Amino acid sequence: MNQIKLDPERTLSTIDRNIFGGFVEHLGRCIYGGLYEPESPLADEAGLRTDVLDALRRLRMPVMRYPGGNFVSGYRWRDGVGPVEERPARHDMAWNSIEPNRFGTNEFIGLCRKLDTEPYFVVNCGDGDMREARDWVEYCNGTQPTHLVRLRHQHGFEQPHRVRYWGIGNEVDGPWQVGMKTPEEYARAYLEFSKVMRWADPSIKLLASVTSAWDATFVERAQLLIEQAAQYVDYVSIHWYVGNQDGDFASYMATSEIIEDRLSSFEGLIRALRFQQQVAHPIALAVDEWNVWYRATPDPASPNFNGLEETYNLEDALVVALQLNAFIRHAASVRMANLAQVVNVIAPIVTRPDGLVLQSIFYPFELYSRTCGDTALDVFWQGETFTPAGHAALRVLDVAATLDAAEKTIALYVVNRSETDAMETTISLQTGAFAGPVQASVVNGPDIRAENTFDQPGRVGVAEASVSADGKTLPYTFEPHSVTALVCRLA
Ligand code: AHR
C-alpha cells in the first residue's frame, strides 16, 4: 500500500509558469514545413499553420526560445529581417542545410503574439560579436530615433517588441558548437556581451549558458561566470536530453535520479557562489532545453539524419512527466524550462501537409501546464519500491503537487513507474478537508511502447473521470505505466 500526504500549509515556493516554456530552432521541419508553411491551405495570412497554432495553444507555453540551439552560433539576425525577397540564403553550419531566412525576428514575434507567449531570443556567441548582439536588442526594443529603430519601423513595426529574455550563446561548452568557448573565454565574452546589451535596454533579463555536456568543467564555468559577471546573470542555463538507450524500462524510470542530482547540485553550486561573492540578487536555473532524445541521430553527415524527427512512445511520456515533477519540486530554483522542441524536431507535434498528430509526450505536458497551481507543495509519500540496476530501492510512484490558493485546489501529479501493477494508494490531507469531486486525468495507453501515428493517432491519450472525495482521505488506485493528475477541491 502506498501513502501520499498533502498539506496545503507545507509550501515549497511559488511556481514560475515559465517552466512550461518551449523552444523553436531553425532545424529540419520545425519552422519550414512545421510552424511556417505559407503555401499550405492550412496556413493563415502570415504563413503560419493554423492547425499547429491550435495544438500549441493547448500547451499554454508562456515563453518561447528562438532561434537556436546550435543554429544560433552561426546566425546573423540581419539576414532574417526586411523584405523577404532581399534576404540571403546561407549555409547553416550547425545542421548542414540551406537557411532561406524567409522566417526571422519579426515573423517569430508574430508567432509569439498569436500564441500569447513571450519571446526569448538567444544571441550568437559562437561566430557572432557583441556589437551584433546589442544591435539586435536595439532593433527589437529600442525607442530612440536611431538607425536600427527606424529600420524596425520601415519593416512595419512601429512599437518596440519588448523582448524581455535574452540568452548569450548556446551550449558554449560543447565541441559540436560553432565557436565553442573555454570557461575563461565564455565568462569574459559574457561580461562584455551582457554589458552592452543591458546598455541597449537596461530592463532585459539575461541568461548565461553553463552546461549541456555535463563534463568536468561545469563547476568552473559557473564559478568564473559568477566571479566575473554576476551582476549580469539572471539565470544560468543548463540543458539535458534523456533516453532509454539500453531498452531497460526500470533503468529508464530511474531518470528521476539523474535529474534530481543535476538540479540539486546546481542549486547548491549557485547558492555557494552567491554566498561567496555576496551576490544579493537571485540567480535562477533555466533548463532551457530538455526532453527525451536518443533515437534520432544529431549528425547531419549521417545517412540516417532525419532532422531529429523522434517518434515518442508511452514510456517517454512518463519520463516527460518525471521531469515536470522535478521542476515542480525544485520550483524555488527552476524559474524557466523549455521543452525542446515544439514541432517535428524532437517534438510533441508532428505535421504532414494535410494535418498533424499529437505524440505521446504532448499529453503530460498539456495536462501539467493546464492544471498546475501557483505554489509547489512539499509532499510526503512512501510505499512500494523497485530496484533498477545501479540504484538503491526507488519509490514506484513519483510525486509532486501544487496549490492554487485562490481557487482552493491542489493538483497532485503521480507517475506510476510499474509496468504491470496498479498502485493502491491512500491520499490524505493534513490540513483542511476535501470538498469533492476530484477531477482525475490519466495519461496512458495499451503498453509502454505504444505510439501515436497518423494511422493510429489515439493509442496514447488522456482519460478524464470524476472521483468523489470528502473528509481527509481519498483512496485512489494508479493505473500501471500512467501519469495521473488529481485536481482536488479543498473545503
Ligand atoms: O534541440 C536540438 C539541439 O540540441 C540544439 O540545437 C542544441 O542546443 C542541443 O544540443
Boltz pocket constraint, residues with backbone or C-beta under 6 A from the ligand:
constraints:
  - pocket:
      binder: B
      contacts: [[A, 25], [A, 68], [A, 69], [A, 70], [A, 71], [A, 170], [A, 171], [A, 212], [A, 289], [A, 340], [A, 341]]
      max_distance: 6.0
